[in-house]
């Protein structure tokens, strides 16, 4: 089933987007080396259609993903912050093709996981993420 997104483009059914994204992220986490896999398994993942402008006023509406919270190395130092988690904006990730969607879910998740692990944008860009 296909329905229009907030920007008018047709996207698959929300449940399909969610189940496919979860499967891709689970497969990616399983494939990670143990020192990275263990923290990734404990990092919550939130799946949203697209950024709510009231909640995420400081990001672009076409953002694909977001890391929220402190990086792993700083978690014990932070008090009173939002718990670290990754948000994927599934309707923004959808590009009209199932294989491209799966690939972009993996890339976006891995990019945001990189932020959790302490990598900056330049570091991620150097790694093709």
C-alpha positions in Angstrom: 0.0 0.0 0.0 1.3 3.4 -0.9 0.3 6.8 0.6 1.4 10.4 0.2 4.0 11.8 2.6 4.0 15.2 4.2 5.7 16.6 1.0 3.2 14.9 -1.3 5.5 12.1 -2.5 4.1 8.6 -2.5 5.7 6.3 0.1 5.0 2.7 1.2 2.7 1.9 4.1 4.2 3.1 7.4 4.3 -0.4 8.9 6.4 -1.6 5.9 8.8 1.3 6.3 9.1 0.5 10.0 9.6 -3.2 9.7 12.0 -2.9 6.8 14.1 -0.3 8.7 14.2 -2.4 11.9 15.3 -5.4 9.9 18.1 -3.4 8.2 19.3 -1.9 11.5 19.2 -5.3 13.2 21.2 -6.9 10.4 23.7 -4.0 10.5 24.2 -4.3 14.3 24.6 -8.0 14.0 27.4 -7.5 11.5 29.4 -5.1 13.7 32.5 -6.1 15.6 31.7 -6.9 19.2 33.3 -3.7 20.7 30.9 -1.6 18.6 28.0 -4.1 18.5 27.5 -4.2 22.3 26.9 -0.4 22.7 24.9 -0.3 19.5 22.5 -3.0 20.9 21.9 -0.9 23.9 21.3 2.4 22.1 17.6 3.1 21.6 16.3 3.6 18.1 13.3 5.9 17.4 11.5 5.7 14.0 9.6 8.8 13.0 7.9 9.8 9.7 9.8 13.1 9.4 11.1 15.8 11.7 8.3 17.5 13.7 9.2 21.3 13.4 8.1 21.9 17.0 10.2 19.2 18.4 13.2 19.6 16.1 13.2 23.3 15.3 17.0 23.4 14.7 17.2 20.8 11.9 16.2 20.8 8.2 12.9 19.3 7.3 14.6 16.8 4.9 17.0 15.5 7.6 17.4 11.7 7.4 18.6 10.9 10.9 19.7 12.4 14.1 21.8 11.4 17.1 20.5 12.8 20.4 22.4 12.8 23.6 26.0 12.4 24.7 28.6 10.3 22.8 29.5 7.0 24.4 32.8 8.3 25.9 30.9 11.1 27.7 27.8 9.4 29.0 29.2 8.9 32.5 30.0 12.7 32.6 26.5 14.0 31.7 23.7 14.5 34.1 20.2 15.6 33.4 20.5 15.1 29.6 18.2 13.2 27.4 19.2 9.6 27.1 21.3 8.9 24.0 19.3 7.6 21.1 19.1 7.6 17.3 16.2 8.9 15.3 15.6 7.9 11.7 13.0 9.9 9.7 11.7 7.1 7.5 9.6 9.1 5.0 12.6 11.3 4.3 14.8 8.3 3.8 12.4 6.8 1.2 13.6 7.6 -2.3 11.1 5.7 -4.3 12.9 2.3 -4.4 13.0 -0.6 -1.9 16.8 -1.3 -2.4 17.7 2.3 -2.2 15.6 2.7 1.0 17.3 -0.3 2.7 20.8 1.0 1.7 20.0 4.6 3.0 18.6 3.2 6.3 21.9 1.4 6.8 24.0 4.4 5.9 22.0 6.8 7.9 21.9 4.6 11.0 25.7 4.0 10.7 26.3 7.7 10.3 24.3 8.5 13.5 26.0 5.5 15.3 29.3 7.2 14.4 28.2 10.3 16.3 27.4 8.1 19.3 30.9 6.6 19.1 32.4 10.1 19.1 33.0 10.8 15.4 32.5 14.3 14.0 30.9 15.2 10.6 34.3 15.4 8.9 35.3 12.0 10.3 32.1 10.5 9.0 32.5 12.2 5.6 36.0 10.8 5.3 34.5 7.3 5.8 31.9 7.8 3.1 29.1 8.3 5.6 
